[in-house]
């Protein structure tokens, strides 16, 4: 649902907040936090995508790849509790399942390159169980999350 909301916001030229407001059923709180975060930081995120997507302009990317990459880039830069491998694996799985034949490799390459820079110096959480990104399943927020973050 997270990627769908970001995709819809772009396709309909609406703000991310407006897309959330239009939902008949409210998404999970953490999904809302991420949708708003992607919208709030989209300029910064698109700058990073332009830098790491060698030979591709934002406009040339398939729209679904853009949505997946924006969510992944936001998580890499603003959600350090979500493990890098989880961000990359779920983004690649979505791209492989719903976008073009080459999208999985493309998404992996862009996000892996960005992760090396954005996550440099971050220490892995010691003795913390792995957490899941809501890219694929957003049934529940991550533990310890609040919607006002």
N, C-alpha and C positions, 0 to 999 in steps of 0.2 A: 504494500500500500504506500509506503514511503516514496519509492521511486515513481509510482503512478501519480502521486500528488505533485511531485516536482515536475514531472513530464507535463501534466495537465496545466499547471501554472504557466509554463512556457508556451504551450500550444494555444492557450486561450488568452495570452498576454495579460494575465492577472497576477496580482501579488500573491506570494505564498500564504500570507495571512488571509487574503480573500478566499483562496481555495479551501483553507481549513474552515472558514466561517460558513462556506456553502455545503459542507458535508452534512448529510442527514443524520448519520451516526458519527459521533465524535471518534476520531482515531485515538489510539492509546496515547497517554500523555507524553511519553518519550518520543513517539513518532512526531507529535506536534512540535516538540522542542527541536527536533532535527529539521523538520520542514521549515520552520521559522529561521533556524540557524543558516540553512542553505540559502534562503532568500536574503537574509541580512548580510551575508558575506559573499554573495554571488560575484560581485566585481573582483574581489580578491581571489576567489576560487577560479574564475575564468582566466585571470592573469596567470595563475599557476598551471592551469590546463594548457594554455597557449605555450607556456615555457616548456612543459614536459611532453607535450604531444608533438614530437618532432615531425615537421612536414605537413601538419594538419592545422587548419584554422578551426575555430570553434564552430563556425557556420557550416563547414564541410562535414563535420562529424554527424553520423546518424543521430536523430533527436533522442532516441532512447539511450544511446551510448552517452550523450551529454548528461542526461539525467542521472544515469548510474555513476558516471565519473564525478559529477558535482556532489552527490551524496558521499561517495567514497573519499573524495578530497576533503570535504567538511569533516568527516569522521577522523581522518588522518591528522588534520590540523587542529581540531577543536575538541576531540573526544579521546584523550590519551588512555582512558580506561578500556577502550575497545582494542583488543590486540590487533596488531597490524595484519597478521595472517588471517584473522577473521574478516577484516575489512576487504582484503584482497580476494579471498576465496569466495565470499558471498557476491561481490561485485562481478567476478568472472563467471560464476554460476548463472547469475541473472543475464549477463551478456550472452553467454552460450545458449541459454534457453530461449531468449526472447528477441535477440537482435540478429545481426548478420553472421555469416560463417566465420568471419575474421574478427568479430568484436571481442571475443573472450581474450584473444592474444593481445589485441590493441589495449583493452582496458587493463589487463595485467601489466603490460609494459609501462603505461602512463602512471598507474598508481604505484607500482613498485619503485619507479624512479623518484616519484614524489615522496614516497615513504622514507627512502634513504636520507633525504634532506629534512623532511618535516619531523621525522621521528629520531633524528640523530641526537644522541645524548640522553634520550629518555631511557630510564632503567625499567626493565620489565617488572611488573608488579610481583613482588616476592610472596610466595605462599598464597596467592590469591587464585581461586578457581577460575577457569576461563569463562569469559562472558561472551554473549552472542550479540552481534550487531542486528538491528531490526531490518536490515536490507531485505532479508528473505522472510523472516517471521517477526511480525510486530504484535504478537498477541499480548505481550506484557513488557513493561518498561524494565530496563536494567535495574538490578538491585541498587538501592541507595540513591536512585535518581529522583529528582523533583522536577516538576514541569516548569518551575519558575527559573530554571538555570539558564 
